[in-house]
């Protein structure tokens, strides 16, 4: 099963919800860690910064197979560049465009 999570806020409640949902999905016997993506746009890109509270959870998830994708427009909006982000992320041209591409590729969409 392929799943994409979409997060557009850096609210700690929503970030925790997304991280918990990813963990729960991976704990499910039918899930494949390599077929899980998270697309961050708007303020959510802030959680992918090195040293952020969420980075300590995101980094091992990326190492385990999570495809973490962040919107280049949102990255520009917070005046940051890829070098400030945690290792292993992918910067995509637009978050909403990437969500559409992933859904066309058979990913199930979950909005947080």
Buried (B, 14 or more C-beta within 10 A) or exposed (E): EBBBBBBBBBBEEBBBBBBEBBEEBBEEEEBEEEBBBBBBBBBBBBBBBEEBEBBEBBBEBBEEEBBBBBBBBBBEEBEBEEEEBBEBBBBBEBBBEBBEBBEEEEBEEBEB
